[in-house]
Amino acid sequence: MTRLIRFNKPFDVLPQFTDRGTAGGTRRTLSDFITLPGVYPAGRLDRDSEGLMLLTDHGPLQAKISDPKHKMAKTYWVQVEGTPDMAALQALAQGVELKDGLTKPAQARVIDEPENLWPRTPPIRVRKNIPDTWVELTLREGRNRQVRRMTAAVGHPTLRLIRWKIGNWTLEGLKPGTWQDAPQTTKPTRTRR
């Protein structure tokens, strides 16, 4: 039977099971939270990002979730510096020119701070004279550090980045550092905020 789990990756955790980047492997990894044998990440989430990761023991499912050719939507909650105006939101939605080319169209809108949001350790930097705003951004491609590069390109650097949803799977009910088996469905699911 195929196994698929949802995991809420905390900030400063590598999206892999081993630390190959430092002598002695001192950074936290998925193995600090998940001890299931044979499951592997279906996609990545940067060390300095938080939120939903899917892991599975089924190669074809892993490819379907992570391969950009399947165009599975990924939704992020992004806390940005400043207050994006309509032009910035339209640029995010229509595509932003990055060093590696124009991004594909996306969905972008300002949202209230997400309910039941957990504190980040360490907290984001706060500037007294510069407000911050939450933006919901849905992409159908997955370039390296794409969300951060897109928000910076429109003049609003990312302060905090949380992946809320991949396809029909969400973070709903998962505290940071916890995981649970995910339903394997292609039918849309309702989510609440």
C-alpha atoms as a printed R data frame, in Angstrom:
    type eleno elety resid chain resno       x      y       z
1   ATOM     1    CA   MET     A     1   0.000  0.000   0.000
2   ATOM     2    CA   THR     A     2   1.290  3.445  -0.942
3   ATOM     3    CA   ARG     A     3   2.167  5.735   1.953
4   ATOM     4    CA   LEU     A     4   1.768  9.508   1.724
5   ATOM     5    CA   ILE     A     5   2.297 11.801   4.680
6   ATOM     6    CA   ARG     A     6   1.860 15.530   5.291
7   ATOM     7    CA   PHE     A     7   4.592 17.217   7.337
8   ATOM     8    CA   ASN     A     8   4.723 20.763   8.713
9   ATOM     9    CA   LYS     A     9   8.411 21.598   8.293
10  ATOM    10    CA   PRO     A    10   9.662 24.105  10.864
11  ATOM    11    CA   PHE     A    11  11.965 27.003  10.032
12  ATOM    12    CA   ASP     A    12  15.699 26.119   9.873
13  ATOM    13    CA   VAL     A    13  15.161 22.436   9.029
14  ATOM    14    CA   LEU     A    14  16.758 20.933   5.922
15  ATOM    15    CA   PRO     A    15  14.205 19.330   3.558
16  ATOM    16    CA   GLN     A    16  16.159 16.049   3.475
17  ATOM    17    CA   PHE     A    17  16.987 13.220   5.858
18  ATOM    18    CA   THR     A    18  20.746 13.800   6.132
19  ATOM    19    CA   ASP     A    19  22.984 16.851   6.480
20  ATOM    20    CA   ARG     A    20  25.665 16.631   3.807
21  ATOM    21    CA   GLY     A    21  26.583 20.310   3.973
22  ATOM    22    CA   THR     A    22  28.476 20.569   7.249
23  ATOM    23    CA   ALA     A    23  31.167 18.528   8.936
24  ATOM    24    CA   GLY     A    24  29.451 16.315  11.471
25  ATOM    25    CA   GLY     A    25  25.967 17.092  10.117
26  ATOM    26    CA   THR     A    26  24.851 19.461  12.875
27  ATOM    27    CA   ARG     A    27  21.828 21.029  11.171
28  ATOM    28    CA   ARG     A    28  18.322 19.707  11.820
29  ATOM    29    CA   THR     A    29  16.869 17.490   9.081
30  ATOM    30    CA   LEU     A    30  13.667 15.564   8.397
31  ATOM    31    CA   SER     A    31  15.106 12.634  10.378
32  ATOM    32    CA   ASP     A    32  14.760 14.712  13.554
33  ATOM    33    CA   PHE     A    33  10.970 14.538  13.068
34  ATOM    34    CA   ILE     A    34  10.131 11.560  10.826
35  ATOM    35    CA   THR     A    35  11.367  8.029  11.554
36  ATOM    36    CA   LEU     A    36   9.306  6.168   8.946
37  ATOM    37    CA   PRO     A    37  11.483  3.965   6.731
38  ATOM    38    CA   GLY     A    38  11.207  4.290   2.970
39  ATOM    39    CA   VAL     A    39   9.452  7.651   2.602
40  ATOM    40    CA   TYR     A    40  11.072 10.448   0.632
41  ATOM    41    CA   PRO     A    41  10.196 14.096   0.024
42  ATOM    42    CA   ALA     A    42   8.053 14.881  -3.011
43  ATOM    43    CA   GLY     A    43   9.703 18.220  -3.718
44  ATOM    44    CA   ARG     A    44  11.721 20.637  -1.646
45  ATOM    45    CA   LEU     A    45  11.135 23.508   0.726
46  ATOM    46    CA   ASP     A    46  14.064 25.780   1.539
47  ATOM    47    CA   ARG     A    47  15.676 25.572   4.965
48  ATOM    48    CA   ASP     A    48  14.503 29.110   5.781
49  ATOM    49    CA   SER     A    49  10.908 28.386   4.696
50  ATOM    50    CA   GLU     A    50   8.201 26.670   6.724
51  ATOM    51    CA   GLY     A    51   5.133 24.630   6.038
52  ATOM    52    CA   LEU     A    52   3.772 21.750   4.044
53  ATOM    53    CA   MET     A    53   5.938 18.993   2.688
54  ATOM    54    CA   LEU     A    54   4.596 15.737   1.276
55  ATOM    55    CA   LEU     A    55   6.577 12.523   1.623
56  ATOM    56    CA   THR     A    56   5.817  9.176   0.022
57  ATOM    57    CA   ASP     A    57   7.215  5.708  -0.545
58  ATOM    58    CA   HIS     A    58   5.808  5.577  -4.104
59  ATOM    59    CA   GLY     A    59   8.090  6.840  -6.893
60  ATOM    60    CA   PRO     A    60   5.383  7.641  -9.477
61  ATOM    61    CA   LEU     A    61   3.371  9.604  -6.884
62  ATOM    62    CA   GLN     A    62   6.521 11.422  -5.805
63  ATOM    63    CA   ALA     A    63   7.173 12.399  -9.440
64  ATOM    64    CA   LYS     A    64   3.565 13.499 -10.008
65  ATOM    65    CA   ILE     A    65   3.681 15.796  -6.973
66  ATOM    66    CA   SER     A    66   7.117 17.286  -7.555
67  ATOM    67    CA   ASP     A    67   7.565 17.401 -11.338
68  ATOM    68    CA   PRO     A    68   6.678 20.862 -12.763
69  ATOM    69    CA   LYS     A    69   5.279 19.265 -15.938
70  ATOM    70    CA   HIS     A    70   2.246 18.160 -13.888
71  ATOM    71    CA   LYS     A    71   1.642 21.811 -12.874
72  ATOM    72    CA   MET     A    72   0.389 20.942  -9.392
73  ATOM    73    CA   ALA     A    73  -0.513 24.225  -7.721
74  ATOM    74    CA   LYS     A    74   1.374 25.248  -4.578
75  ATOM    75    CA   THR     A    75  -0.003 27.999  -2.347
76  ATOM    76    CA   TYR     A    76   2.215 30.066  -0.071
77  ATOM    77    CA   TRP     A    77   1.511 32.550   2.687
78  ATOM    78    CA   VAL     A    78   4.180 35.212   2.353
79  ATOM    79    CA   GLN     A    79   4.860 37.951   4.883
80  ATOM    80    CA   VAL     A    80   6.502 40.751   2.941
81  ATOM    81    CA   GLU     A    81   8.091 44.046   3.807
82  ATOM    82    CA   GLY     A    82   5.885 47.008   2.973
83  ATOM    83    CA   THR     A    83   2.390 47.049   1.509
84  ATOM    84    CA   PRO     A    84   2.120 45.806  -2.085
85  ATOM    85    CA   ASP     A    85  -0.063 47.994  -4.293
86  ATOM    86    CA   MET     A    86  -2.246 46.755  -7.141
87  ATOM    87    CA   ALA     A    87   0.636 47.097  -9.633
88  ATOM    88    CA   ALA     A    88   2.877 44.825  -7.532
89  ATOM    89    CA   LEU     A    89   0.104 42.222  -7.169
90  ATOM    90    CA   GLN     A    90  -0.607 42.352 -10.914
91  ATOM    91    CA   ALA     A    91   3.095 41.885 -11.666
92  ATOM    92    CA   LEU     A    92   3.211 38.824  -9.397
93  ATOM    93    CA   ALA     A    93   0.094 37.438 -11.104
94  ATOM    94    CA   GLN     A    94   1.161 38.156 -14.697
95  ATOM    95    CA   GLY     A    95   4.785 37.039 -14.311
96  ATOM    96    CA   VAL     A    96   7.946 38.613 -12.999
97  ATOM    97    CA   GLU     A    97  11.188 38.830 -14.957
98  ATOM    98    CA   LEU     A    98  13.921 37.023 -12.994
99  ATOM    99    CA   LYS     A    99  17.521 36.222 -13.959
100 ATOM   100    CA   ASP     A   100  16.339 32.818 -15.244
101 ATOM   101    CA   GLY     A   101  13.434 34.251 -17.254
102 ATOM   102    CA   LEU     A   102   9.825 35.310 -16.891
103 ATOM   103    CA   THR     A   103   7.788 33.437 -14.281
104 ATOM   104    CA   LYS     A   104   4.518 31.802 -15.293
105 ATOM   105    CA   PRO     A   105   1.234 33.472 -14.382
106 ATOM   106    CA   ALA     A   106   0.289 33.048 -10.729
107 ATOM   107    CA   GLN     A   107  -2.455 34.072  -8.346
108 ATOM   108    CA   ALA     A   108  -1.624 36.821  -5.856
109 ATOM   109    CA   ARG     A   109  -3.749 38.607  -3.280
110 ATOM   110    CA   VAL     A   110  -3.317 40.385   0.034
111 ATOM   111    CA   ILE     A   111  -4.700 38.406   2.993
112 ATOM   112    CA   ASP     A   112  -5.102 38.951   6.718
113 ATOM   113    CA   GLU     A   113  -2.492 37.331   8.928
114 ATOM   114    CA   PRO     A   114  -3.386 33.623   8.887
115 ATOM   115    CA   GLU     A   115  -5.364 32.412  11.911
116 ATOM   116    CA   ASN     A   116  -3.665 30.120  14.418
117 ATOM   117    CA   LEU     A   117  -0.246 31.051  13.065
118 ATOM   118    CA   TRP     A   118   2.546 29.678  15.214
119 ATOM   119    CA   PRO     A   119   5.452 31.903  16.300
120 ATOM   120    CA   ARG     A   120   8.651 31.567  14.306
121 ATOM   121    CA   THR     A   121  11.925 30.968  16.095
122 ATOM   122    CA   PRO     A   122  13.816 33.188  15.614
123 ATOM   123    CA   PRO     A   123  11.202 35.869  14.942
124 ATOM   124    CA   ILE     A   124  11.328 37.880  11.714
125 ATOM   125    CA   ARG     A   125  13.073 41.249  11.744
126 ATOM   126    CA   VAL     A   126  10.695 44.094  12.461
127 ATOM   127    CA   ARG     A   127  11.205 47.686  11.379
128 ATOM   128    CA   LYS     A   128   9.239 50.311  13.260
129 ATOM   129    CA   ASN     A   129   8.787 52.571  10.239
130 ATOM   130    CA   ILE     A   130   8.043 49.888   7.619
131 ATOM   131    CA   PRO     A   131   4.814 47.875   7.802
132 ATOM   132    CA   ASP     A   132   4.551 44.269   6.722
133 ATOM   133    CA   THR     A   133   1.787 42.553   4.779
134 ATOM   134    CA   TRP     A   134   0.649 38.967   4.185
135 ATOM   135    CA   VAL     A   135   0.218 37.861   0.571
136 ATOM   136    CA   GLU     A   136  -1.188 34.562  -0.662
137 ATOM   137    CA   LEU     A   137   0.675 33.420  -3.766
138 ATOM   138    CA   THR     A   138  -0.236 30.334  -5.818
139 ATOM   139    CA   LEU     A   139   2.325 29.044  -8.332
140 ATOM   140    CA   ARG     A   140   2.349 26.222 -10.865
141 ATOM   141    CA   GLU     A   141   6.108 26.060 -11.280
142 ATOM   142    CA   GLY     A   142   8.936 25.559  -8.841
143 ATOM   143    CA   ARG     A   143  12.128 27.456  -9.511
144 ATOM   144    CA   ASN     A   144  14.816 27.743  -6.861
145 ATOM   145    CA   ARG     A   145  13.759 30.304  -4.212
146 ATOM   146    CA   GLN     A   146  11.129 31.562  -6.650
147 ATOM   147    CA   VAL     A   147   8.692 33.166  -4.204
148 ATOM   148    CA   ARG     A   148  11.456 35.137  -2.475
149 ATOM   149    CA   ARG     A   149  12.882 36.289  -5.794
150 ATOM   150    CA   MET     A   150   9.443 37.282  -7.116
151 ATOM   151    CA   THR     A   151   8.490 39.389  -4.096
152 ATOM   152    CA   ALA     A   152  11.911 41.060  -4.085
153 ATOM   153    CA   ALA     A   153  11.569 41.845  -7.803
154 ATOM   154    CA   VAL     A   154   8.362 43.810  -7.129
155 ATOM   155    CA   GLY     A   155   9.950 45.719  -4.232
156 ATOM   156    CA   HIS     A   156   8.651 43.695  -1.276
157 ATOM   157    CA   PRO     A   157  11.280 41.358   0.203
158 ATOM   158    CA   THR     A   158   9.986 38.210   1.885
159 ATOM   159    CA   LEU     A   159  10.227 38.191   5.674
160 ATOM   160    CA   ARG     A   160   8.497 34.859   6.302
161 ATOM   161    CA   LEU     A   161   7.411 32.128   3.900
162 ATOM   162    CA   ILE     A   162   4.950 29.333   4.706
163 ATOM   163    CA   ARG     A   163   3.754 26.775   2.162
164 ATOM   164    CA   TRP     A   164   0.076 26.227   2.956
165 ATOM   165    CA   LYS     A   165  -1.063 23.910   0.175
166 ATOM   166    CA   ILE     A   166   0.176 21.462  -2.480
167 ATOM   167    CA   GLY     A   167  -2.541 20.324  -4.885
168 ATOM   168    CA   ASN     A   168  -5.459 19.366  -2.616
169 ATOM   169    CA   TRP     A   169  -3.345 18.798   0.516
170 ATOM   170    CA   THR     A   170  -3.020 21.538   3.138
171 ATOM   171    CA   LEU     A   171  -1.383 22.181   6.507
172 ATOM   172    CA   GLU     A   172  -4.805 22.060   8.144
173 ATOM   173    CA   GLY     A   173  -4.471 20.671  11.683
174 ATOM   174    CA   LEU     A   174  -0.681 20.176  11.628
175 ATOM   175    CA   LYS     A   175   1.509 21.897  14.192
176 ATOM   176    CA   PRO     A   176   5.144 22.636  13.273
177 ATOM   177    CA   GLY     A   177   7.300 19.511  13.418
178 ATOM   178    CA   THR     A   178   4.338 17.108  13.236
179 ATOM   179    CA   TRP     A   179   3.161 14.790  10.481
180 ATOM   180    CA   GLN     A   180   0.212 12.554   9.682
181 ATOM   181    CA   ASP     A   181  -0.917 10.220   6.939
182 ATOM   182    CA   ALA     A   182  -2.520 12.137   4.082
183 ATOM   183    CA   PRO     A   183  -5.580 11.069   2.154
184 ATOM   184    CA   GLN     A   184  -4.726 10.058  -1.386
185 ATOM   185    CA   THR     A   185  -7.440 11.694  -3.383
186 ATOM   186    CA   THR     A   186  -7.665 13.707  -6.532
187 ATOM   187    CA   LYS     A   187 -11.000 15.213  -5.545
188 ATOM   188    CA   PRO     A   188 -10.913 18.813  -4.322
189 ATOM   189    CA   THR     A   189 -11.003 19.199  -0.558
190 ATOM   190    CA   ARG     A   190 -12.445 22.121   1.346
191 ATOM   191    CA   THR     A   191 -10.089 24.005   3.585
192 ATOM   192    CA   ARG     A   192 -10.827 26.479   6.319
193 ATOM   193    CA   ARG     A   193  -8.814 29.360   7.637
